[in-house]
Amino acid sequence: MMSESAPPPPDAAALREAAVAHLARFATTRRGLEQVLDRRLRRWAERATRAGMESDAAAEALAGLQPVIRTILKEMAELGAVDDAAFARSRALGLTRTGRSRRAVTAHLMQKGVEAPVLADALDDALGDRHGEAARDHEIGAALMLARKRRLGPFAPDAADDAAREKTLGVFARNGFSRDVAEKVLAMDPTEAEEWVNALRTL
């Protein structure tokens, strides 16, 4: 039962306005935008039930608005405001430049709701085929970005002993980098390492 003091549920216009406002500020995926609109509905339901609306009535209203959300998501995709592939390509490059491995980028994009086929194509477009030379170069560049932030390998102030070297290899492993990429980074001198970092920044 609807309480007279309960706020009315957001209509299609209000939800569309919320979607546009969010997209004006943030790049997101289809699932990300869906979560934004779902949260708006849940907040309304919480306010409405606190104001006296029965929980069954609130749940029924929420269910009735799900088709509206699906329509808005479709509209935003058709307008190009939501593009999972473009989001994944852009985010993959951005994360690589901050020292994220391909594995870490993949996990991040999956969490954002990018589906597997779109994700694989976007990563190949942005970082090169998984087994290709371009992908390995991106991975080395990303590992060097991490090394630079953490002052590891060629960016370390002092030469590493065996114990420090193993510890450094562990840092790379925990961040999703393969052993051969980590070894390649540790074998570089500072000048070569800086050249790799600068090349990655220009991509």
N, C-alpha and C positions, 0 to 999 in steps of 0.2 A: 504494500500500500504506500502511495506517495504522500509524504507529509507536506503540509502547506508551507512549512518553514524550510524544507529541503531545497537546495538550489537545483534548477533544472539541469539535465545532462547537456553537455556541449553538443551542438548540432553540427551538420556537415560543414557549414561555413566556418564555424569556430575551429574545428579540427583542421580544415584546410589552411586557415590562417596560421595556426600553430605550426603546421608542417612547413609553410613558406618561411615563417620567421626563423625556424631552426635551420633550414637550408641556407638562409641568407648569412648565417653566422658560422655554420660548420659543414664540412664535407662529411658525408656519411653513406652508409649502404642502405639498401632497401630494408633489411632487417633492423638496422639502427634507427631508421625513421619510424618503423613500425613500433619499436620499443618506446620511442619518445611519445607517440600518440597513445600507446597503451598506458604509459605512466600517467598521462594527463587524465585518462578515463578513470584509472584507479584512484587518483587523488580526488576526483569528483565523487566517486563512490564512497570514499572514506568520509568526506565532508557531509554527503547526503545522509549516510547512516547515522553520523553523529547528530545530525539535525532531526532525526526521527524516522527516516525512511527505512522500511523493512529491508533486510539484507537480500531476501529473495527478489524483491522489486529492483534493487540496485543491480543485482546480478543479471536479471532479465534485460535491463536497460543496456548494460555493458555488452551482452550478447547481441542485442539488436544493432549496436553501433559497429560491430566487427565488419560487416559488408561495406560500411561507409569508409572505414580505414583502408580496406582492400582497394576500393575505388580510388581513393586519394593516392595510394602508393602507385597504382597503375598510371594515373594522370602525371604524377611527378616523374615517373620513368619515361613516359612518352614525351614529356617536355625536355628530357635530358637533365633534369635537376638531380635525379638519382641515377647513377651509372656505376654499378658495382665493378665493372671491368676497369673503368677509368680511375675509380677510387683505389683499386688494388694496385694498378700500375704506379700511380703517384705515390701511394703510401709505401710501396716496396722500395722505390728509389730513395724516398726520404728516410726510411728506417735504415737502409743500407748505409747511407751517409752518416748516420749517427752510431754506427758500429754494430748493427744487428746482423746476425747470420741469416742465410736463406731459411734455415729451419725456424729461427725465431720469427722471421717475417711471416712465414707460412702460418705459424701458430697464432700470431696476432691477427692476421686477416681472417682466419677461420673463426676466431672469437668474435670478430666484427660481423660475421654472417655471410662472408663471401663463399659461394658454393664451389665445390671442388673443381669442376671443369673450368669455370670462370677464373678461379684462382690460379690454376696451372697455366692457362693461356696468358694471364696478366703477368705472372712471374717470368715466363719465357720472354714476353715482350719487353719487360722492364729490365730484367737481369740476364737474359740470354738463356738458351736451353740448358737444363740442369747439368748435362754432361759436356756442354760446350766450353770453349776457351773463354768466351765473354762472361759466362756465369762464374767461372773460376776466378777471373780477374776481379769481378765485383765482390766475390767472397773474400779475396785477399785484401781488397781495398777496405771492406767493412771491418775485417779483423785488424787492419792497421788503424782505423778510426778508433776502435776499442782500445788498442794498445796506446794510442796517443792520449786518450782520456785517462787511462789508468797508469800512464807512465811505465809501460812495459816494453820488453824487447828493445828495439832500436831507439825507443824514446825514454828508456830508463836512465836515470842519472849515473848509475854505476853498473859495471859489468856484473852479470849474474853468475853465481856459482851453480853447481849442479842442483842443489836443493831449491834455489830460487827459480831455476829454469823449469823444474818439474811443477813448481807451484804456479808458474806462469802458464804452462801448458794446461794445467787444471782450470785456470780462469777461462782460457779459450774454449775448452771442452764444455764447461758449464754454460757458456754462451752460445753453444750450438755449432762451433767451428770444428772442422775435421782436423785430425792430427797433421796431415800433410800441409794444410793451409797454415796451421800454427807454426810448423817447422819452417815454412817458407818465410813467414813474417820474422821469426827470431833470427833467421840467417841474414836479414837485410841490414845494411848500414843506415845511419840516420838520413843521409842525403837521398838514397834510393827510396827510403820509406816516405819521406816528405814528398817526393815526386809522385808516388802512388796516391797519396792522400790528395794532393792538388789535382791530379787527373780525375779522381772520383768526384771531387767537388764541382768540376765543370760539366759533368754528365747531365 
